[in-house]
Amino acid sequence: MTATQSQNTGDIVIIGASHAGVQMAVSLREADFEGSITLISDDPQTPYHRPPLSKAFLKDENHGIQVLRAEQYFDDNNIRLIKPVRAVQIDKENGVVMLDNGQSLEYWKLIIATGARPRSIDIPGIDSDEICQLRDYNDAQLLRKAARSGKKVVIVGGGFIGLEAAATLKYLGMDVCVVEAAPRLMGRVVAPQISQFVLEKFQSMGIKVFLDTPISQIETENRKVSGVICGNQKFSADIVLIGIGVIPNDELAKEAGLKTENGIVVDAHFQTSADNIYAIGDVCVYEHWLTGTRIRLESVQNATDQAKNLADTLTGNPQAYRAVPWFWSDQGDMKIQMVGLSHNSKTLVTRQNPQRASLSAFHYDENGRLIAIDTINSPADHMAGRKLIEAGISPTAEQAADADFRIKSLLV
């Protein structure tokens, strides 16, 4: 086999069939990879979009799952989709993946795209009925059915998932209460001004929000939820939704002896500490060009962009991964969008347009370089921010603060 042939033939096995895994298979075929592709999914459904589960899917009982690719696509493109089955062991010395159905698959290259799962919490009552999490189709189905009851729901966690669900469940007529252990909503990912804007909006919608309120117990009667205990406070509840973040599904990699650090550690081309094994998406940890530090990103954009980049590498066209990260969260009539990474933010400048109910927060590092923009209902600032950060162009603080200044004019 020649060097050129080796880049376009061979057996590639992908573990995980969410956004990263499916995009990996698609991108390989689009890059004219001619070898075999096997996609392993532990979900019985055809691979589907996850973001709508906390919004449109909950809101409309007739709303079905939105597949990433139809079953016919996999057949037409000679992609072997195996479901539902779970990979249980990686033999990296012999290039073999063992499955829970007793099968084993040999690989030339192995891609781990196992994503992340909801973080749990070890408190009394957590194993009761009417405790929900929201990660897959089955979770969303249970919550959607419960939402039609019109009962009281307590949402534990003021992050994206919790707030998206809170807005949707309130729309459906439920009595909604959010309890957050931190001093503000979405505290890890947005500016304080964005947190305050969202808090006030939720309060105006009739959603009760309690900050600095860690949960200590779920109160039950005959295994049925009756309330949530937070210190000396009790909140009545018929349903509890736990949304306190996610943890990477890196156990398979750990057991195989791969280097992990809150996820699977990869190099600039997404290779793990083992030859011929790669990791992409929510499960991988890599050094980001914007921060110079190792991070793990949880977003659809990051998952799909990494898959496209790795497909290029595996088919003989390697290039540096320098995608500008961006994220979004739809909460009621608020479209929250973030671009860049605000970890090293030293200076914060905001602009607001009351008529459009919009707000933008510009983050600068210690050198005055624009590193991130958080926005609410301001798609123009968000889209311009993607291009500005990629080009290394920074508006002045005065320009950023002026709601009438069009920052995209800096790109001309």
Secondary structure, 3 states (H helix, E strand, C coil): CCHHHHCCCCEEEEECCCHHHHHHHHHHHHCCCCCEEEEECCCCCCCECCHHHHCHHHHCCCCCCCECCCHHHHHHCCEEEECCCCEEEEECCCCEEEECCCCEEECCEEEECCCEEECCCCCCCCCCCCEECCCCHHHHHHHHHHHCCCCEEEEECCCHHHHHHHHHHHHCCCEEEEECCCCCCCCCCCCHHHHHHHHHHHHHCCCEEECCCCCCEEEEECCEEEEEEECCEEEECCEEEECCCEEECCHHHHHCCCCECCCEECCCCCECCCCCEEECHHHEEEECCCCCCEECCCCHHHHHHHHHHHHHHHCCCCCCCCCCCEEEEEECCEEEEEEECCCCCCEEEEEEEHHHCEEEEEEECCCCCEEEEEEECCHHHHHHHHHHHHHCCCCCHHHHHCCCCCHHHHHC
